[in-house]
């Protein structure tokens, strides 16, 4: 999820950046290396670094992209599982760089200087000051030699646009050689506002999957999410139910095409997309098969609590801290479910934030010129996130009924080291649900060594995503391809690998 995150972000984590920043002192701004050689072109590309906070660092990654004469950018905060958040007011007046993050208790402002391979400057949010530093990621250097032109793929790519129930959906359809009709796969992104490639840290999982499938005779439709690219609407306030409607609109669009086999259209969803795919299939008998890539089989509240505990323990929190934080999270869930208790929760949260400020030494408190305003803004922002329709729907939605309703073949894949949709929490419920469903053709498999993105992982932490190879773990693509092609009829001459 981008405005939320690619993964599922816990309510309490949404305020973590500023809860920690409230403890920060104004740091000494470092002078970037090669300060005598400013960037003469554009800072486009991936930059990795951190915000400096009380002797620790909150890792961030910023991706700049050119849009005509202007820049756009997104930021990833892996430690918080906040990925692909859009930045605003991105300006570049060499060597000055400026961008803002409209999230957390107050606008986060980054104001610095960019050089040949470094940028650094001041960070401010809700009156709290810190510093940030970024380094151009390997392979992103301004003067890097251009990549050799790759040969065109052995298939067609067609830009498409069609109407959903309430939005216009844009995307790209890749078509194997020949007139067809071809079996088709619709790719469904995870949580956040993603482009058609589900791009993350320079990795484009859906582009890679589409290439693999289309080379093996499958047409593939991958679309920009609501509010991304030429797709209209917004993901803010929409729920998994709304996105399932978009998927069914995609099915209807493909059914109208003579080059698509209307009886062999399947769905392939990643992460939250693994919730949306069964939900859409439960509403339509036109779905021929389902592939779930790290699809949850438990409700969102359980998943968030697991993630929150895992993140805290990996960060060194003790049992008492974990127990207290989980209890606070459960209290917030109760307010969301019942719609009551908000005033009491707000008062408690304000007392906790105020106590944190009071525990600082005087030099740290000087970084917060108006503590009352900071407390109120912090709490109001976090409560607003809890009242978001997507969050309310997600924590209460139980994926099992839709899975038990499955009538078509289902393949469910989990990554052994996935910390966001962990095997230990989801595999057995998935197997039980599919075992009691209407389909007799189902398979659940765990990919050894894989993380949530199905990269070859070290520990599986979200903070690893940006540093791992931008490729899938060996065998992952072939497994999905073999399973799908065994259940459809590939049009003669459509598979160039044969």
C-alpha positions as CSV (number, residue, x, y, z in Angstrom):
1,X,0.0,0.0,0.0
2,X,1.6,3.2,-0.7
3,X,-0.4,5.8,1.1
4,X,-0.6,3.0,3.7
5,X,2.3,0.9,2.6
6,X,3.1,-2.1,0.3
7,X,2.7,-4.3,3.4
8,X,0.2,-4.0,6.3
9,X,1.1,-1.1,8.6
10,X,0.1,-1.3,12.2
11,X,-1.8,1.7,13.6
12,X,0.8,2.4,16.3
13,X,3.6,2.2,13.8
14,X,2.0,4.9,11.7
15,X,3.2,7.4,14.3
16,X,6.6,5.9,15.0
17,X,8.6,8.3,12.9
18,X,7.5,11.3,14.9
19,X,7.3,9.5,18.2
20,X,11.0,8.8,17.9
21,X,11.7,12.2,16.3
22,X,10.1,13.8,19.4
23,X,13.2,12.6,21.3
24,X,15.7,13.9,18.8
25,X,18.1,16.7,19.2
26,X,19.0,18.9,16.3
27,X,22.0,17.1,14.8
28,X,25.1,18.4,13.2
29,X,24.5,18.6,9.4
30,X,27.2,16.7,7.6
31,X,28.9,18.0,4.4
32,X,28.4,15.5,1.6
33,X,31.5,14.0,0.1
34,X,32.6,15.5,-3.2
35,X,31.0,18.9,-2.1
36,X,33.0,20.6,-4.8
37,X,31.2,18.6,-7.5
38,X,27.5,19.4,-7.5
39,X,25.1,17.5,-9.7
40,X,24.7,19.3,-13.0
41,X,21.9,17.1,-14.2
42,X,19.0,15.5,-12.5
43,X,18.9,13.5,-9.2
44,X,16.7,10.9,-10.7
45,X,17.1,7.4,-9.4
46,X,17.3,5.6,-6.1
47,X,18.9,7.1,-3.0
48,X,19.5,5.2,0.2
49,X,20.2,6.6,3.6
50,X,18.7,7.6,7.0
51,X,17.1,10.2,9.2
52,X,19.3,10.7,12.2
53,X,17.4,10.3,15.5
54,X,18.8,10.3,19.1
55,X,22.0,8.4,18.2
56,X,20.1,5.9,16.0
57,X,19.1,6.0,12.4
58,X,15.7,5.5,10.7
59,X,16.6,4.0,7.3
60,X,14.9,5.6,4.3
61,X,15.0,5.2,0.5
62,X,14.0,7.9,-1.8
63,X,13.3,7.4,-5.5
64,X,13.2,10.5,-7.8
65,X,11.6,10.3,-11.3
66,X,11.5,12.9,-14.0
67,X,8.1,14.2,-15.1
68,X,8.8,16.6,-18.0
69,X,10.5,19.5,-16.5
70,X,9.7,18.5,-12.9
71,X,10.5,15.8,-10.5
72,X,8.3,13.3,-8.6
73,X,9.4,11.1,-5.7
74,X,8.5,8.4,-3.3
75,X,10.0,7.4,0.0
76,X,10.3,4.0,1.7
77,X,10.8,3.5,5.4
78,X,11.5,-0.3,5.7
79,X,11.7,-0.4,9.5
80,X,8.1,0.8,9.6
81,X,7.0,-1.3,6.7
82,X,6.0,2.0,5.0
83,X,6.8,1.6,1.4
84,X,6.3,3.8,-1.7
85,X,4.8,6.8,0.1
86,X,4.4,9.7,-2.3
87,X,6.4,12.9,-1.7
88,X,5.1,16.3,-2.5
89,X,6.6,19.7,-3.4
90,X,9.7,18.0,-4.9
91,X,12.0,20.8,-6.1
92,X,15.5,20.8,-7.5
93,X,17.4,24.0,-7.8
94,X,21.0,22.8,-8.0
95,X,22.5,22.1,-5.6
96,X,19.4,22.6,-3.4
97,X,16.9,19.7,-3.0
98,X,13.5,19.9,-1.2
99,X,10.7,17.4,-0.7
100,X,7.9,16.9,1.8
101,X,6.0,13.9,3.3
102,X,2.4,14.6,4.1
103,X,2.1,11.9,6.8
104,X,2.4,11.5,10.6
105,X,1.6,14.3,13.1
106,X,2.5,17.2,10.8
107,X,4.1,17.7,7.4
108,X,7.7,16.2,7.3
109,X,10.0,18.5,5.4
110,X,13.4,17.6,4.0
111,X,15.5,20.5,2.9
112,X,19.1,19.9,1.8
113,X,21.9,19.9,-0.7
114,X,22.5,17.3,-3.4
115,X,25.9,16.5,-4.8
116,X,27.4,14.0,-7.2
117,X,26.6,11.0,-5.2
118,X,25.3,12.4,-1.8
119,X,22.7,14.6,-0.4
120,X,22.2,15.8,3.1
121,X,20.2,18.4,5.0
122,X,17.7,19.3,7.7
123,X,14.6,17.2,8.5
124,X,11.7,18.9,10.4
125,X,8.2,17.7,11.4
126,X,5.8,19.2,14.0
127,X,8.6,21.5,15.2
128,X,11.0,18.6,15.7
129,X,14.4,18.9,14.0
130,X,16.8,16.3,12.8
131,X,19.0,15.6,9.8
132,X,18.9,13.3,6.9
133,X,21.6,11.9,4.6
134,X,21.2,10.0,1.3
135,X,23.7,8.2,-1.0
136,X,23.0,7.5,-4.6
137,X,22.4,3.8,-4.9
138,X,24.9,1.7,-6.9
139,X,24.2,1.8,-10.6
140,X,22.3,5.1,-10.3
141,X,25.2,7.4,-10.9
142,X,24.5,10.3,-13.2
143,X,27.4,9.4,-15.5
144,X,26.8,5.7,-15.5
145,X,27.1,4.2,-19.0
146,X,23.8,3.7,-20.7
147,X,22.4,0.2,-20.7
148,X,22.5,-1.8,-23.9
149,X,19.2,-1.8,-25.7
150,X,17.4,-5.1,-25.1
151,X,15.7,-6.9,-28.0
152,X,12.0,-6.4,-28.2
153,X,10.0,-9.2,-26.4
154,X,8.5,-12.0,-28.5
155,X,5.0,-10.7,-27.7
156,X,2.7,-7.7,-28.1
157,X,2.1,-5.0,-25.5
158,X,-1.1,-2.9,-25.7
159,X,-2.0,0.1,-23.6
160,X,-5.6,-0.3,-22.4
161,X,-8.2,1.7,-20.6
162,X,-11.7,0.7,-19.5
163,X,-14.4,1.6,-17.1
164,X,-14.9,0.0,-13.7
165,X,-18.0,0.5,-11.5
166,X,-17.0,4.0,-10.5
167,X,-13.5,4.6,-11.9
168,X,-11.5,4.4,-15.1
169,X,-8.8,1.8,-15.0
170,X,-5.6,2.0,-17.1
171,X,-3.0,-0.7,-17.7
172,X,-1.1,-2.8,-20.2
173,X,-2.1,-6.1,-21.8
174,X,0.7,-8.4,-23.0
175,X,-0.4,-10.8,-25.7
176,X,1.4,-13.9,-27.0
177,X,2.0,-14.4,-30.7
178,X,-1.0,-15.6,-32.8
179,X,-4.7,-14.6,-32.9
180,X,-5.6,-16.7,-29.9
181,X,-7.9,-16.9,-28.2
182,X,-5.4,-16.9,-25.3
183,X,-5.9,-17.8,-21.7
184,X,-5.3,-14.7,-19.5
185,X,-4.1,-13.8,-16.1
186,X,-5.0,-10.6,-14.2
187,X,-2.3,-9.5,-11.7
188,X,-3.6,-7.8,-8.5
189,X,-1.3,-5.6,-6.5
190,X,-0.7,-5.6,-2.7
191,X,-1.7,-2.9,-0.3
192,X,-0.8,0.7,-1.3
193,X,-1.0,2.8,-4.4
194,X,1.0,0.8,-6.9
195,X,1.7,1.2,-10.6
196,X,1.1,-1.7,-12.9
197,X,4.5,-3.2,-12.2
198,X,4.0,-3.1,-8.4
199,X,7.3,-1.3,-8.4
200,X,9.3,-1.3,-5.2
201,X,12.9,-0.4,-4.5
202,X,13.6,-0.5,-8.3
203,X,12.2,-4.1,-8.4
204,X,9.3,-4.5,-10.8
205,X,7.7,-7.9,-9.8
206,X,4.6,-7.7,-12.0
207,X,6.6,-6.8,-15.1
208,X,8.8,-9.8,-14.5
209,X,5.8,-12.1,-13.9
210,X,4.0,-10.8,-17.0
211,X,7.0,-11.4,-19.1
212,X,7.4,-14.9,-17.9
213,X,3.7,-15.8,-18.3
214,X,3.4,-14.2,-21.7
215,X,6.4,-16.0,-23.0
216,X,4.6,-19.2,-22.1
217,X,1.4,-18.4,-24.0
218,X,-0.6,-16.5,-21.4
219,X,-2.1,-13.0,-21.9
220,X,-1.5,-10.9,-18.9
221,X,-3.3,-7.7,-17.8
222,X,-1.6,-5.6,-15.1
223,X,-3.2,-2.2,-14.1
224,X,-2.3,0.9,-12.3
225,X,-4.2,1.2,-9.0
226,X,-6.8,3.8,-8.4
227,X,-5.3,7.3,-8.5
228,X,-2.1,6.0,-10.2
229,X,-1.1,6.7,-13.8
230,X,-4.2,7.2,-15.9
231,X,-6.4,5.3,-13.5
232,X,-8.9,7.6,-11.8
233,X,-10.3,7.6,-8.3
234,X,-8.2,7.2,-5.1
235,X,-7.2,4.3,-2.9
236,X,-7.6,6.5,0.1
237,X,-10.9,5.4,1.7
238,X,-11.4,2.5,-0.6
239,X,-11.4,-1.1,0.7
240,X,-10.6,-4.6,-0.5
241,X,-14.2,-4.9,-1.5
242,X,-13.9,-1.9,-3.8
243,X,-10.7,-3.4,-5.4
244,X,-12.4,-6.7,-6.0
245,X,-15.0,-4.7,-8.0
246,X,-12.1,-3.3,-10.1
247,X,-10.8,-6.9,-10.7
248,X,-14.2,-8.0,-11.9
249,X,-14.3,-5.0,-14.2
250,X,-11.0,-6.3,-15.6
251,X,-12.5,-9.7,-16.1
252,X,-15.4,-8.2,-18.1
253,X,-13.0,-6.2,-20.2
254,X,-11.0,-9.3,-21.2
255,X,-14.2,-11.3,-21.9
256,X,-15.2,-8.8,-24.6
257,X,-12.0,-9.3,-26.5
258,X,-11.9,-11.9,-29.3
259,X,-8.2,-12.6,-28.7
260,X,-8.9,-13.7,-25.1
261,X,-10.5,-17.1,-24.1
262,X,-13.4,-15.8,-22.0
263,X,-13.6,-19.2,-20.1
264,X,-9.9,-19.2,-19.1
265,X,-9.3,-15.9,-17.2
266,X,-7.6,-16.3,-13.9
267,X,-6.4,-14.1,-11.1
268,X,-2.9,-13.8,-9.5
269,X,-2.8,-11.6,-6.3
270,X,0.1,-10.6,-4.1
271,X,-0.2,-9.8,-0.4
272,X,-3.5,-7.9,-0.1
273,X,-4.1,-8.9,-3.7
274,X,-4.2,-12.4,-2.2
275,X,-7.3,-11.3,-0.2
276,X,-8.9,-9.5,-3.2
277,X,-8.6,-12.5,-5.6
278,X,-10.7,-15.0,-3.6
279,X,-13.1,-12.2,-2.8
280,X,-13.6,-11.4,-6.5
281,X,-13.8,-15.1,-7.4
282,X,-16.5,-15.6,-4.7
283,X,-18.6,-13.0,-6.5
284,X,-18.1,-14.4,-10.1
285,X,-18.1,-17.9,-11.6
286,X,-16.1,-16.5,-14.5
287,X,-12.8,-16.8,-12.7
288,X,-11.0,-19.9,-14.0
289,X,-8.2,-20.2,-11.5
290,X,-6.5,-18.3,-8.6
291,X,-2.8,-17.9,-7.7
292,X,-2.2,-16.4,-4.2
293,X,1.3,-15.0,-3.6
294,X,1.7,-14.4,0.1
295,X,-2.1,-14.2,0.5
296,X,-3.3,-13.8,4.1
297,X,-5.6,-16.5,5.6
298,X,-6.2,-14.7,8.9
299,X,-7.9,-11.4,9.7
300,X,-6.0,-8.2,9.6
301,X,-6.0,-7.6,13.3
302,X,-4.1,-10.9,13.9
303,X,-1.7,-10.1,11.1
304,X,-0.9,-6.6,12.4
305,X,-0.3,-7.9,16.0
306,X,2.1,-10.5,14.7
307,X,3.9,-8.0,12.6
308,X,4.1,-5.5,15.4
309,X,5.5,-8.0,17.8
310,X,8.0,-9.3,15.2
311,X,9.3,-5.7,14.5
312,X,9.6,-4.8,18.1
313,X,11.5,-8.0,19.0
314,X,13.8,-7.7,16.1
315,X,14.5,-4.1,17.2
316,X,15.4,-5.3,20.7
317,X,12.2,-4.6,22.7
318,X,11.8,-6.5,25.9
319,X,8.8,-8.6,27.0
320,X,7.3,-5.7,29.0
321,X,7.5,-3.3,26.1
322,X,6.0,-5.8,23.7
323,X,3.1,-6.7,26.1
324,X,2.2,-3.1,26.7
325,X,2.3,-2.1,23.0
326,X,0.2,-5.1,21.9
327,X,-2.4,-4.2,24.6
328,X,-2.5,-0.7,23.3
329,X,-3.0,-1.9,19.8
330,X,-5.8,-4.2,20.9
331,X,-7.5,-1.3,22.6
332,X,-7.4,0.7,19.4
333,X,-8.9,-2.3,17.5
334,X,-11.8,-2.4,20.0
335,X,-12.5,1.3,19.2
336,X,-12.5,0.6,15.5
337,X,-14.8,-2.4,15.8
338,X,-17.3,-0.8,18.2
339,X,-17.1,2.8,17.2
340,X,-16.9,3.7,20.9
341,X,-14.1,4.5,23.4
342,X,-12.4,7.0,21.2
343,X,-12.3,9.8,23.8
344,X,-10.8,7.5,26.4
345,X,-8.2,6.2,23.9
346,X,-7.3,9.7,22.9
347,X,-6.8,10.8,26.5
348,X,-4.6,7.7,27.1
349,X,-2.5,8.3,24.0
350,X,-2.0,12.0,24.9
351,X,-0.8,11.1,28.4
352,X,1.7,8.6,26.9
353,X,3.1,11.1,24.4
354,X,3.3,13.8,27.1
355,X,5.1,11.4,29.4
356,X,7.6,10.7,26.7
357,X,8.3,14.4,26.3
358,X,8.6,14.9,30.1
359,X,11.2,12.1,30.3
360,X,13.5,13.9,28.0
361,X,16.5,15.9,29.2
362,X,16.3,19.7,28.8
363,X,18.4,19.8,25.6
364,X,16.1,17.3,24.0
365,X,12.9,19.1,25.0
366,X,14.2,22.3,23.4
367,X,13.6,20.6,20.0
368,X,9.8,20.8,20.7
369,X,8.8,24.5,21.0
370,X,5.1,23.7,21.6
371,X,4.7,20.4,23.4
372,X,0.9,20.7,23.8
373,X,0.5,21.3,20.1
374,X,2.8,18.4,19.3
375,X,0.9,16.0,21.6
376,X,-2.5,16.9,20.1
377,X,-1.3,16.7,16.4
378,X,0.4,13.4,17.0
379,X,-2.6,11.8,18.6
380,X,-5.1,13.2,16.2
381,X,-3.2,12.0,13.2
382,X,-2.9,8.4,14.5
383,X,-6.6,8.3,15.4
384,X,-7.5,9.6,11.9
385,X,-5.6,6.6,10.5
386,X,-7.5,4.3,12.7
387,X,-10.8,5.6,11.4
388,X,-9.8,5.2,7.8
389,X,-12.3,3.0,5.9
390,X,-9.6,0.7,4.6
391,X,-8.1,0.1,8.0
392,X,-11.6,-0.5,9.6
393,X,-12.4,-3.0,6.8
394,X,-9.0,-4.7,6.9
395,X,-8.7,-5.5,10.6
396,X,-12.2,-7.1,10.6
397,X,-12.2,-8.9,7.3
398,X,-11.9,-12.7,7.6
399,X,-10.5,-14.2,4.4
400,X,-11.7,-17.8,5.2
401,X,-15.3,-17.6,3.9
402,X,-14.1,-16.5,0.4
403,X,-11.4,-19.2,0.4
404,X,-14.0,-21.8,1.5
405,X,-16.2,-20.6,-1.4
406,X,-13.5,-21.4,-4.0
407,X,-14.9,-23.3,-7.0
408,X,-11.8,-23.1,-9.3
409,X,-8.3,-24.4,-9.0
410,X,-6.2,-22.5,-6.4
411,X,-2.4,-22.3,-5.9
412,X,-1.2,-20.6,-2.7
413,X,2.4,-19.8,-2.2
414,X,4.2,-18.6,1.0
415,X,7.7,-17.4,1.5
416,X,9.5,-19.4,4.3
417,X,11.1,-16.1,5.7
418,X,8.1,-13.8,5.0
419,X,7.6,-11.6,8.1
420,X,4.5,-9.9,6.8
421,X,2.4,-12.9,5.9
422,X,4.2,-15.5,8.0
423,X,3.9,-19.2,7.2
424,X,3.4,-20.1,10.8
425,X,0.3,-17.9,11.0
426,X,-1.3,-18.5,7.6
427,X,-0.4,-21.9,6.1
428,X,-2.6,-24.1,8.2
429,X,-5.7,-21.8,8.0
430,X,-5.2,-21.7,4.2
431,X,-5.0,-25.4,4.0
432,X,-8.0,-26.0,6.2
433,X,-10.1,-23.4,4.2
434,X,-9.2,-24.9,0.8
435,X,-9.7,-28.4,2.1
436,X,-13.3,-27.6,3.0
437,X,-14.0,-25.6,-0.2
438,X,-15.8,-26.7,-3.3
439,X,-12.6,-27.1,-5.3
440,X,-10.7,-30.4,-5.3
441,X,-7.8,-28.8,-7.2
442,X,-5.7,-26.8,-4.7
443,X,-2.1,-26.7,-3.6
444,X,-0.3,-24.8,-0.8
445,X,3.5,-24.6,-1.0
446,X,6.2,-22.9,0.9
447,X,9.2,-21.5,-1.0
448,X,12.4,-22.1,1.0
449,X,14.5,-19.0,1.7
450,X,11.9,-16.6,0.2
451,X,10.7,-13.3,1.8
452,X,7.4,-11.4,1.2
453,X,8.5,-10.3,-2.3
454,X,9.8,-13.8,-3.0
455,X,13.4,-12.7,-3.2
456,X,16.1,-14.9,-1.8
457,X,16.3,-13.5,1.7
458,X,18.8,-13.4,4.5
459,X,16.4,-13.0,7.5
460,X,13.3,-11.9,5.8
461,X,13.2,-8.4,7.4
462,X,11.5,-5.7,5.3
463,X,14.7,-3.6,5.7
464,X,16.4,-6.2,3.5
465,X,14.2,-5.6,0.5
466,X,16.1,-2.7,-1.0
467,X,19.5,-4.4,-0.7
468,X,18.6,-7.8,-2.2
469,X,18.9,-8.7,-5.9
470,X,16.0,-7.3,-7.9
471,X,14.9,-10.8,-9.0
472,X,12.8,-13.7,-7.8
473,X,14.2,-16.7,-6.0
474,X,15.0,-19.5,-8.4
475,X,12.1,-21.8,-9.2
476,X,9.3,-19.4,-8.1
477,X,8.3,-18.2,-11.6
478,X,8.6,-21.7,-13.1
479,X,6.4,-23.2,-10.4
480,X,3.5,-20.7,-11.1
481,X,3.9,-21.1,-14.9
482,X,3.8,-24.9,-14.8
483,X,0.8,-24.9,-12.5
484,X,-1.2,-22.4,-14.7
485,X,-0.3,-23.9,-18.1
486,X,-1.4,-27.3,-16.9
487,X,-4.9,-26.0,-16.4
488,X,-5.5,-24.0,-19.5
489,X,-5.2,-24.4,-23.3
490,X,-2.4,-22.3,-24.8
491,X,-3.3,-21.2,-28.3
492,X,-1.2,-22.9,-31.1
493,X,2.0,-21.0,-31.8
494,X,1.5,-18.8,-28.7
495,X,4.3,-20.3,-26.7
496,X,7.7,-19.3,-28.2
497,X,9.6,-21.4,-25.8
498,X,8.3,-24.6,-27.3
